[in-house]
Structure formats: structure tokens, C-alpha cells
Amino acid sequence: MNLLMIIFGLIAILAVVGTVQAFKERNALSVVFNLGAAVVFGGFTIATIVFQGFPPTLH
């Protein structure tokens, strides 16, 4: 779960970067999908850290 959490965290960070670029290009559909991806993957990452800790416990 630890590696998956890191990968999802990186995806959330890249989605935020994509959102900023989409705002610069004034691309509304890209903004919507990037914000959605950032919320979903970022929320999963934060929830995993809160409920399992970092580093995650085994039991």
C-alpha cells in the first residue's frame, strides 16, 4: 500500500500542475478533468495517510 500511496500522490500533484496549465490555455474541459483527478487521487492519498499512518502499520 505504501508504493501505491506514493504513486497516487504523484498523480495528484501532476493533476494540479495540469490544472494550472489548463487555466493558462483557457481549456475548460481539461480544468474539470484535472480538478476531478486531483480531488480523487489526493483524497485517497490523504485518507490513507490519516487512517493507516506513514509508514503504514502492518496490523
Backbone bond lengths (Angstrom), bond angles and torsions (degrees), N, CA, C in turn:
res aa  C-N    CA-C-N  psi(-1)  N-CA   C-N-CA  omega(-1)  CA-C   N-CA-C  phi
1 M - - - 1.453 - - 1.524 110.21 -
2 N 1.324 117.26 -26.53 1.455 120.80 -176.91 1.531 111.30 -64.68
3 L 1.319 117.45 -46.05 1.464 120.77 -179.68 1.527 111.06 -67.90
4 L 1.323 117.11 -38.51 1.458 120.91 178.26 1.526 110.77 -63.24
5 M 1.323 116.73 -38.61 1.465 120.79 178.38 1.531 110.54 -64.72
6 I 1.307 117.74 -39.36 1.463 121.26 178.74 1.529 110.69 -66.67
7 I 1.321 116.64 -42.20 1.470 120.26 179.26 1.522 110.30 -64.15
8 F 1.336 117.77 -45.10 1.468 120.19 179.22 1.516 111.18 -65.50
9 G 1.318 118.16 -33.63 1.461 120.86 175.82 1.516 111.58 -64.51
10 L 1.318 116.74 -41.15 1.464 120.59 177.31 1.522 111.54 -65.85
11 I 1.324 116.78 -38.09 1.468 119.89 176.79 1.518 110.23 -62.94
12 A 1.332 117.15 -41.03 1.468 120.47 179.24 1.527 111.04 -64.31
13 I 1.313 117.50 -40.44 1.462 121.01 178.31 1.525 110.55 -64.48
14 L 1.326 117.06 -43.74 1.460 120.28 178.74 1.530 111.44 -66.62
15 A 1.321 117.91 -31.60 1.470 120.38 176.57 1.520 110.60 -67.16
16 V 1.326 117.18 -36.16 1.469 120.05 176.91 1.531 109.83 -67.02
17 V 1.318 117.19 -41.58 1.469 120.78 177.03 1.527 110.14 -62.06
18 G 1.326 116.97 -41.77 1.453 120.88 177.78 1.519 112.05 -64.52
19 T 1.325 117.07 -34.42 1.459 120.49 177.72 1.523 110.77 -64.91
20 V 1.315 117.00 -41.77 1.467 120.63 178.62 1.526 110.14 -63.39
21 Q 1.319 116.84 -43.69 1.460 119.85 178.57 1.526 111.55 -65.13
22 A 1.327 117.03 -36.51 1.459 120.34 179.15 1.525 111.19 -67.71
23 F 1.332 117.14 -35.74 1.462 119.53 175.05 1.524 110.76 -63.83
24 K 1.322 117.26 -39.34 1.459 120.62 179.24 1.525 111.45 -64.96
25 E 1.335 116.20 -36.19 1.461 120.95 -179.16 1.530 112.33 -88.08
26 R 1.323 117.72 -4.80 1.475 123.75 -178.76 1.526 111.82 58.09
27 N 1.319 115.74 47.30 1.459 122.50 179.43 1.528 108.37 -106.97
28 A 1.334 116.65 101.33 1.464 121.89 -172.03 1.527 112.28 -67.53
29 L 1.323 118.44 -42.10 1.455 120.57 -178.52 1.523 111.38 -64.60
30 S 1.304 117.01 -39.25 1.450 121.55 177.46 1.524 111.62 -65.72
31 V 1.321 117.13 -37.26 1.461 120.86 177.01 1.522 110.15 -62.45
32 V 1.324 117.00 -44.13 1.466 121.13 -178.59 1.530 111.05 -62.41
33 F 1.323 117.04 -48.91 1.459 120.01 -177.73 1.530 111.94 -68.91
34 N 1.320 117.68 -37.72 1.461 119.89 178.17 1.521 111.49 -66.79
35 L 1.323 117.15 -42.00 1.466 119.38 177.32 1.526 111.03 -64.38
36 G 1.324 116.50 -40.01 1.465 119.87 177.00 1.517 112.50 -61.25
37 A 1.322 116.26 -44.35 1.460 120.03 178.98 1.527 111.22 -65.56
38 A 1.335 116.92 -40.11 1.461 120.29 179.74 1.523 110.86 -64.43
39 V 1.326 117.10 -41.04 1.473 120.22 -179.67 1.529 111.21 -67.70
40 V 1.324 117.14 -45.11 1.464 120.42 -177.18 1.528 111.24 -67.40
41 F 1.323 117.14 -52.30 1.456 119.50 -176.57 1.529 112.12 -72.29
42 G 1.330 116.36 -37.81 1.465 119.46 176.87 1.516 112.04 -66.28
43 G 1.321 116.66 -40.28 1.468 120.01 177.56 1.511 112.17 -64.15
44 F 1.325 116.57 -40.93 1.465 119.84 177.51 1.527 110.85 -63.66
45 T 1.318 117.05 -41.51 1.460 120.79 179.98 1.527 111.33 -64.53
46 I 1.318 117.05 -46.06 1.468 120.71 -179.63 1.519 110.73 -65.74
47 A 1.348 117.57 -41.82 1.460 120.37 179.00 1.530 111.38 -63.54
48 T 1.318 117.44 -38.22 1.457 120.65 178.50 1.520 110.73 -65.75
49 I 1.321 117.95 -41.72 1.465 120.77 178.60 1.521 110.52 -65.38
50 V 1.331 117.76 -41.37 1.461 121.11 -177.61 1.517 111.16 -67.71
51 F 1.325 118.22 -46.28 1.455 120.99 -172.41 1.524 113.95 -87.18
52 Q 1.323 119.46 -25.66 1.457 120.86 -179.92 1.517 112.89 -112.42
53 G 1.297 117.49 -12.97 1.455 120.26 179.73 1.505 112.29 81.39
54 F 1.319 114.47 167.30 1.463 119.15 175.73 1.512 108.63 -132.26
55 P 1.264 122.25 117.34 1.468 127.11 -1.25 1.532 110.83 -70.32
56 P 1.343 117.84 152.71 1.445 120.03 -175.49 1.522 112.66 -66.41
57 T 1.311 115.29 144.38 1.470 119.97 176.92 1.520 109.38 -80.48
58 L 1.299 116.44 153.00 1.463 120.91 -176.89 1.504 112.38 -86.35
59 H 1.334 118.57 -22.29 1.478 120.10 -177.80 1.489 110.45 -124.24
